[in-house]
Amino acid sequence: MKNVLVLNGPNLGRLGSREPDVYGNQDLPALRVLLEAEAPEGTTIDLRQTDDEGTLIGWLHEAVDTATPVILNPAAFTHYSYGLRDAAALVTKAGIPLVEVHISNPHAREEFRHTSVISGIATGVIAGFGFDSYLLALVAVGRIKS
């Protein structure tokens, strides 16, 4: 494993100030530091965030083209973006690991958050462990043979 794309969807750029009772007090730069500290030697963490669905889809296409494992927090797109789902499916159908992560546990929240259009095509799903969800996903993508 040399490079891992850590992709984050809408509103996650507001971590640290957005609903700290749900998402905690740390922001994306803190997540980057945590992941880089825990990444296996020689692994590069490419952490990105966008509020734009098309940009996120483009990054998944890039993962396919470069055979790069993905840790994906689709945020609100989790529940309804079939375009994102189809792009994520391209990743897993290419034999590239894609782990869906969530900071909170969507199943312990509002009912509309209980449905993920991504989970069915993801290699695996990790949710509810705060930033540790990303760390667990990093371990998982390192163990999966692509």
Residue pairs with C-beta under 8 A, 6 or more apart in sequence:
1 40
1 42
1 43
1 69
1 141
1 142
2 42
2 43
2 44
3 43
3 44
3 46
3 66
3 68
3 69
4 39
4 43
4 44
4 45
4 46
4 68
4 69
4 70
4 71
4 138
4 141
5 46
5 48
5 59
5 62
5 63
5 68
5 69
5 70
5 71
6 31
6 35
6 45
6 46
6 47
6 48
6 70
6 71
6 134
7 48
7 49
7 56
7 59
7 60
7 70
7 71
7 72
7 73
8 28
8 47
8 48
8 49
8 50
8 73
8 75
9 49
9 50
9 51
9 53
9 56
9 73
9 74
9 75
9 76
9 77
9 78
10 50
10 51
10 75
10 76
10 77
11 18
11 51
11 75
11 76
12 28
12 49
12 73
12 75
13 28
13 49
13 51
15 23
15 24
15 26
15 27
15 28
15 31
15 103
16 24
16 25
16 26
16 27
16 30
17 27
22 103
22 104
22 109
23 103
23 104
23 130
24 103
24 130
24 131
26 131
28 47
28 49
30 131
31 47
31 131
31 134
32 45
32 47
34 131
34 134
34 135
35 45
35 47
35 134
35 135
35 138
36 45
38 135
38 138
39 45
39 138
40 142
43 142
46 68
48 59
50 56
50 59
53 77
53 81
53 83
53 84
56 74
56 77
56 84
56 87
57 83
57 84
57 87
60 70
60 72
60 84
60 87
60 88
60 90
60 91
61 87
61 90
62 68
63 69
63 70
63 91
63 96
63 98
64 90
64 91
64 94
64 96
67 94
67 96
67 146
68 96
69 96
69 97
69 98
69 141
69 144
69 146
70 88
70 91
70 96
70 97
70 98
70 99
70 141
71 98
71 99
71 101
71 134
71 137
71 138
71 141
72 88
72 98
72 99
72 100
72 101
72 118
72 122
73 100
73 101
73 102
73 103
73 134
74 81
74 84
74 88
74 100
74 116
74 118
77 84
77 118
78 100
78 102
78 106
78 113
78 116
78 117
78 118
79 112
79 113
79 115
79 116
79 117
80 117
81 117
82 117
84 117
84 118
85 117
85 118
85 120
85 121
88 98
88 118
88 121
88 122
89 121
91 98
92 98
92 121
92 122
92 123
95 146
96 146
97 123
97 140
97 141
97 144
97 146
98 121
98 122
98 123
99 122
99 123
99 124
99 125
99 126
99 137
99 140
99 141
100 116
100 118
100 119
100 122
100 124
100 125
100 126
100 127
101 125
101 126
101 127
101 133
101 134
101 136
101 137
102 125
102 126
102 127
102 128
102 133
103 127
103 129
103 130
103 131
103 133
104 127
104 128
105 127
105 128
106 113
106 114
106 116
106 127
107 113
107 114
107 127
108 128
116 125
119 125
123 140
123 141
123 144
124 137
124 140
126 133
126 136
126 137
126 140
127 133
129 136
